[in-house]
Structure formats: C-alpha cells, structure tokens
C-alpha cells in the first residue's frame, strides 16, 4: 500500500489552514473532514473578529471559503470520520471503518467541543443569544443583561470579559461556592456589574427569535423562577475531541494533546503534529487555530523533506 505524504484529521480552521499550506507546498494532503465538517464555526452566526472581514461573515460561510481555498490548491477532502489510528510505526495507520490509509506524517486537528447544559431551548437558540464564547460574541451584547452559567475559572473569565459590554452580568452557579481560583472568584464577587445567584441551575432557556428569559431552579428546594435576560453564556468547560488518540498520543489531565514543547506543533511522536483547539485549552479562537494549522503544515513539510532526502540518499 502506498503511503500518503500527509493525512489531516479534522476540518475546522486549523485543519483546513494546514490543508491549504500543505497543498500549496505540493504535498497533496488528504483531509478527513468528518461528518460534522467545519468545526465550531459551523454553529456560529456572525463572526466579526476574524481578520479580513470588516463587515463580519457567517461562520459556515467562512468555513466554506477555507474549504474552497484548500481544494483550489489540490487538497483532497473526504467527508468521513476516522475511527482508529495507529501511530506506533511509520507510515502511520489511519482507518475509516474497514478502509485503511497510511501516511508519512499526520496532523491532528479534531478540535474541542463546548460542554452544553442539555436543557430545553439551548440548542434552538444557540447563536441567537446562547453562546459558549464571550470573546467571540460578547460584542453583540452591548448594554444588555446577561447570564453566565458556571463556577470555574472559565466562567469567571467570561463574566469579567462580558462586563466590557453588558449592562449587568449574573453568574448562576449550582453550588454555594466557586470552584475557580481565589483571585478570579474575588474579582467576580467584588465587581460592581456582576451579581451571583448561588445553589441554582438554569433549567430552560426561553425566547421566540432570541433569548428573553431563563428558568432558574433552586438546587436545594426545587423552586423555579423566571429570570429575564438577553443572553446566556454557558461556561462549564470544553471537551477536546481526543478519544480517538487515547493510548496513541500523550494527553493532559483534561484530555488535550500535549505538544513537545519545542515551539513547534510536534507531539511526542516524530511525524505526528497537533493544531488548533485539540491542543489549546487557553485561547480557543479561530484565528489562533488557523495559525497553528499553518505551523503544523510547515512542520510536516520539514519532516517530509528530510524523509525524502534520506530515501533519495
């Protein structure tokens, strides 16, 4: 079986940018997009913070532009989910069901998925007042009253960031104290634009075209109240899409791919690279993911050039 130069697993900003750069370097990358191609931007309405689009652009439209640009230079995209990998020897093994593929280099760009509450109204109103990213969407909520759900550092960061735009931010937490670090919790508790509702869960989100209220349920008494709000930011964490790589790549305690730490996108396995949110628990932005996708393609190109030199030599 002949081996591919490069297989890219994932088709968000990281995967498709890697595909673009690799294709332009004549590496003819094979990209497994996955059934849910495009990453988290596929459920994002207006994207106003991606450079080059001063009037904003719809998330799915932006990802289609990424896709067409990668294909223009020769990237091959397959709408399939990878079901198994074997990085124990080169060429590396990648399977889609019973179909086996081999590659001299692999870029892992499977991203991460925001954890959601799984409550009525949440999915229907995502992008219309429900968000999991204050940095992405906070700008749209100037002078609005907002709810942030969560009690960890992520929730504290979201709440503090949103005070730049919102008239009022209410943090709803299911316990009687935050899990966040002491300094982050103190900043939230002392902020004059933030209120906290303890021992409470958001159990439903309401609104016709956009969010207008939530149902709050007391975790101690079960009592329900209707709470008016213009938006809900769910900040209960992200889950990296790395189940496929357990036992193959080194993962941290949260499940993110651990990079080699040499300033590149290299993992602990020579020839395997990781780009985007799958290895980034901090920034989680489309532009930073695209940047690491570029890096991964260049890193893979260097490995392939060395490999070619060895073979020809």
N, C-alpha and C positions, 0 to 999 in steps of 0.2 A: 504494500500500500504506500503510495507516495504521500509525503507529508506536506502540509500547508506551511508557508512561511510564518503566518501569524493567524491565530484564531482570537477573536474578541468576543467575550461573553457579556452581553448587555448592550442596550441601545439608548441610554439616556445621553445627556450632554457629554459625559466622559467617554462612553463607548463610541459614539458617533464622531467625536472630535478625533479620537485615536484612529478611527477608520479613515477619516479624511486625510490626516497626516501620513498614515501608513500607505494609503492608496497613492498619494502624490509622490511618495518615495518608491513607487513601483513594487511594493511588497504584496500587492493583490490580497488584502486581508479578507478573511471570511468572518462575517459577523453573525452571531446568533442573537437575533433581536429579542426573542421571547414572544410569547403570545400577547403579553401586555407590553408592547413596544413603546419606547419613548420616555420611560421613567416617570418621575413625579410631576413633570411639567404637563403631562397629558391630562391631569386633573386640576391644572391651574388656569384660571381665566386670563386675566390681564397680567402680562409680565412687563414691568416698566423699569426694571433695574438691570436689564441685560444690555451691555454697550452696543451702540449702533442702531437702536430703535427708539428714537426720541419721542415718538408718539405711542410707544408701547406696542405689544404684539400678543396675540393669544398664545398660550402655552403650546397647544397642539400644532398651531401654525409654525411656531418657531422650531419645533422638533421636526416638522416636515421639511423645513428648509435645511436643517442639519442633514437630514437623510438624503435629500436630493444632491446636496453638495458632495457628500461622501460617495454616492453612486456615480456621480459625474466623472470622478477620477478612477473608478474601477473597483470600488469596494463591493463585495458580494454580500447581500443581506438575506438571511433566511428567517422567516417568522416562526422559529422553533425554540422550545425550551430545552436547554441542556439538562440531562437527567443524571449524568455521572461524569466524573473526571478522574484521571489517574496521572498525577504529577511525579510518580516515583521514578520514572525514567524518560529519556528523550528518544524519539519525538513523544511529546505528551499526548495522552489519550483523552478524547472528548466524545461523549456519547449523547445521541438524541434517540432515546429508546434503544432499539437494536442496531441503529446505524452508528458506526464507529468512524471517527475522524482523528487524524494525527497532525501535530503541528510542532515546529521547532521552537516557537515562542507563543505565549498566551498572555492576553491582557484580561484581567478580571475586572469588570465594570458593572456589576449587578446591582449596585446602588443600595439604598436603605429605604425602608417603608415607615412612615409615621404611624405610631400606635394611635388608634382611634378608640372612642368610647363605646361604639357599637350601640348607639341609642337612636330612638325614632327622630327623624328629621336631620340627622347628622350628614348622611351621605347625600341626601337630596339637596341640601343647602351648602354643600362644600363648594367653595368658590363664589358663594353668594352670601357671605357673612360668616361662614365657618372656614377656619384655616388652621394649619399646623405650623405656620411660619410667619412670625411677626416681622422679620426682616424683609420678607417677600411682599407682605400685604398690608403692613401697618399704615403705610402712606395713604391708603384708600379710606382710612377711618378718622380723618381729621374732625375734631370736635364731636366725636361720637362716644357713647358709653359702651364699654366692652367688658367681657368676661374672659378670664384666663383660668383654665382648669389644670390643676397640678400642684405639687408641693415640693418638687426638687429644684435643683439649680436652673434647669431649663425653663421651668415655669417662672422663676424669679427673673431670669434674664428677659423672657418675653414680656412680662408685666412692666419691668422698668423701661424697656425699649418703647413699649406702646404709650407710655406717658408723654412721649415727644409729640404724639398726635392726638390721642384720645382726651376727652374732657374728664373722663373718670374710668378707672380700671378696677374691676372687682375680681380678686383671686378667690376661687372656690376650691376648697380642699376637704377631702373626705375624713381627715384626721384632725386632732386638736393641736398639732404642731407640724412645722415643715420638716421635710427630710433634707432640705437644702443646707448648704454650709452656713455657719453662723453669720458671716459677714453679708452674704446675699440675703438671708432672711431678714436681717436687721435693716438693710437698705429698703426692702419692700415694706416692712412694718412701720418704718419711720417716714415713708414718702407721703406727702400731703395729697397726692392724687390717687392713692391706692387704698382700697378697702379690702378686708379679708373676711370671708364667711367660712367658719370652721365647721367640722363634722357634717359636711354637706356634700352631696353629689349632684351633678347635672344629669338628669334622667331623661330629658326630652328637649328638643330644640324646635321652636315654632317660627312660622313665617310663611307667607304665600310666595312672594318673589325674592325676599331676602329675610334675614333673621330679624325678628321683632321681640322675641322673649324666649326664656328657657324655663323649664320646670326644675325647681330645686327640691331635693328630698333630704330631710334630716336623717343622718345615719343612725342617730340614737332613738328617735321617736317615730320615724317613718312619715312624719308630717310633710305635706307637699305645699309649695307656694309657687306662684307665677312671678317671675322676675323679669322686668322689661330690660332689653339690651339690644344694641345694634350689631353686635358681632361676638363670636365665640372663638377663642384661640385655644386649641387643645395642645397642651404641653406636658404630655405624660411619657415622652421619650420616643426614640426611633429604634427600629429593629433592622440591623444590617441584613441584607439578603445573602447570608453566607452558609446556610445549612448544607449547600452543595459541596462546600470546601472543608467541612469538618474532617479532621484526620489527614487532610492534604496540605493545608496552609496553617501557619500559626495565627491563632485568633486571640484577641484580648478578652478580658472578662465580660465585656459587653457584646462580644461576637464580631467585632470589626477586624479586618485583616491587618496584621502587624507588618509594617514595612521594615526594610533592613536598616533604616536609619542613616543611610549614606547620602541623603539629599536627593535620591532618585526615587522612582516608583517601584524599585525592586522589592520582591518579597524574599523570604528565606530560601527560595528555590531558584537557582540561576535559570533565567529564561522565562520566569513567570512574574508578571507585574500586576499591580493593582492601581486603579484610578477611580476618582470620584468618591461618592458617599460611602462606598463599601469599605473604604479605609480612612474615612474622615468623620469623626464624631463631633467635630467642633464647628466647622464653617457651614457645610451642607448647602452651598449655593450653586446655582447652575454655572456661573462664570468660573468659580474655583474648580468645579468638577471638570469643566471643559479644559481648563489649564492643565490639570493633571492628566487628562486624556492625551493632550499634546505631548506632555513629558513622557508618558508611557510608550507612545508610538516611537518617539526618538530613541528611548532606551532600548526598545525591542529592535529597532533598526541597527543600533550599535552591536547588539549581540549577534544579529543575523550577519552583519558584515564580517565580524570576527569568525563566525562559523563558516562562512563562505571561503574566507581566506585559509582557514585550516584545511577544508576539504580540497581546495584547489592546490594548496601547497603540498 
